[in-house]
Amino acid sequence: MQSDSCIYICNHVVANNITMETRRDIFQAIADPTRRAILALIAIQAMTPNALAEHFHTSRQAVSKHIKILAECELVKQELSGREIYYQLEIKKMKEIDKWLEQFRKLWENRFNELDNILSTMKKQKK
């Protein structure tokens, strides 16, 4: 049984035509190989959806859906030039991802350095 407050909120949303904004996870967005390929392409130069679609064995509509997800995550931004919309990489957002990943990069570098030291010690002991 629904509570009165839930019914009120649901009715309020419907009655006032309020749309619920869904936020996508950036890491889910970049987990898809097609979206990563799109990011790689627009990192080189801004491109239209049609130009991007030429690089894939899929429809322009499918590429547009991928672009929409990337835009929702603020990984790409659009720029209107005449009648064409060009998409380009949002460098600021990519830097945020890189900053977050840096902690793991340092952790693994330290672990690999420790492994190198252990292997060097083992190699010296065998001689």
C-alpha positions as CSV (number, residue, x, y, z in Angstrom):
1,M,0.0,0.0,0.0
2,Q,1.4,3.4,-1.0
3,S,1.7,6.2,1.6
4,D,-0.2,9.5,1.1
5,S,3.1,11.4,0.7
6,C,4.1,9.1,-2.2
7,I,0.8,9.5,-3.9
8,Y,1.1,13.3,-3.5
9,I,4.6,13.5,-4.9
10,C,3.6,11.3,-7.9
11,N,0.5,13.3,-8.6
12,H,2.4,16.5,-8.2
13,V,5.0,15.4,-10.8
14,V,2.3,14.3,-13.2
15,A,0.0,17.3,-12.6
16,N,2.8,19.9,-13.0
17,N,4.5,18.1,-15.9
18,I,7.8,17.9,-14.0
19,T,10.3,15.7,-15.7
20,M,12.6,13.6,-13.6
21,E,16.2,14.1,-14.7
22,T,18.2,10.9,-14.7
23,R,21.9,11.2,-14.3
24,R,24.1,8.6,-15.9
25,D,27.3,7.2,-14.4
26,I,30.4,8.4,-16.3
27,F,32.1,5.1,-15.9
28,Q,29.2,3.2,-17.3
29,A,29.2,5.6,-20.2
30,I,32.9,5.0,-21.0
31,A,32.6,1.3,-20.4
32,D,31.0,0.9,-23.8
33,P,33.6,0.4,-26.6
34,T,31.7,2.4,-29.1
35,R,31.4,5.4,-26.8
36,R,35.2,5.2,-26.1
37,A,35.8,5.2,-29.8
38,I,33.6,8.2,-30.2
39,L,35.6,10.0,-27.5
40,A,38.8,9.1,-29.3
41,L,37.6,10.5,-32.6
42,I,36.3,13.8,-31.2
43,A,39.4,14.2,-29.1
44,I,41.2,14.8,-32.4
45,Q,38.6,17.1,-33.9
46,A,35.0,18.2,-33.5
47,M,32.6,16.0,-35.6
48,T,29.0,15.9,-36.6
49,P,26.9,12.8,-35.8
50,N,26.9,11.9,-39.5
51,A,30.7,12.1,-39.7
52,L,31.0,10.0,-36.6
53,A,28.6,7.4,-38.0
54,E,30.8,6.8,-41.0
55,H,33.4,5.3,-38.6
56,F,31.0,2.6,-37.3
57,H,29.0,-0.3,-38.7
58,T,25.8,1.2,-37.3
59,S,23.1,3.8,-38.0
60,R,23.4,7.5,-37.4
61,Q,20.5,7.1,-34.8
62,A,22.6,4.5,-32.9
63,V,25.6,6.9,-32.8
64,S,23.3,9.7,-31.7
65,K,22.1,7.6,-28.8
66,H,25.7,7.1,-27.8
67,I,26.4,10.8,-28.1
68,K,23.3,11.6,-26.0
69,I,24.7,9.4,-23.2
70,L,28.1,11.1,-23.4
71,A,26.5,14.5,-23.4
72,E,24.4,13.6,-20.3
73,C,27.6,12.7,-18.5
74,E,29.1,16.1,-19.7
75,L,31.9,14.2,-21.5
76,V,31.1,16.0,-24.8
77,K,29.7,19.4,-25.6
78,Q,27.9,20.5,-28.7
79,E,28.6,23.6,-30.8
80,L,26.3,24.8,-33.5
81,S,28.0,25.9,-36.7
82,G,25.4,26.9,-39.3
83,R,22.9,24.1,-39.6
84,E,25.4,21.5,-38.3
85,I,25.9,20.4,-34.7
86,Y,29.5,19.5,-33.9
87,Y,30.5,17.5,-30.9
88,Q,33.8,18.0,-29.1
89,L,35.5,16.5,-26.1
90,E,34.8,18.2,-22.7
91,I,38.4,18.4,-21.5
92,K,37.5,19.5,-18.0
93,K,35.4,16.4,-17.4
94,M,38.1,14.1,-18.8
95,K,40.6,15.7,-16.4
96,E,38.2,14.9,-13.5
97,I,38.2,11.3,-14.5
98,D,42.0,11.2,-14.9
99,K,42.4,12.8,-11.5
100,W,40.2,10.1,-9.9
101,L,42.1,7.4,-11.7
102,E,45.5,8.8,-10.6
103,Q,45.1,7.3,-7.2
104,F,44.9,3.8,-8.6
105,R,47.7,4.5,-11.1
106,K,50.0,5.4,-8.2
107,L,48.9,2.3,-6.2
108,W,49.7,0.0,-9.1
109,E,53.0,1.6,-9.9
110,N,54.1,1.1,-6.3
111,R,53.0,-2.5,-6.4
112,F,54.9,-3.2,-9.7
113,N,58.0,-1.5,-8.2
114,E,57.7,-3.8,-5.2
115,L,57.4,-6.8,-7.4
116,D,60.4,-5.7,-9.4
117,N,62.4,-5.5,-6.2
118,I,61.3,-8.9,-5.1
119,L,62.1,-10.5,-8.5
120,S,65.6,-8.7,-8.5
121,T,66.3,-10.1,-5.0
122,M,65.2,-13.6,-6.0
123,K,67.4,-13.4,-9.2
124,K,70.4,-12.4,-7.1
125,Q,69.8,-15.2,-4.6
126,K,69.8,-17.8,-7.4
127,K,73.3,-16.8,-8.6
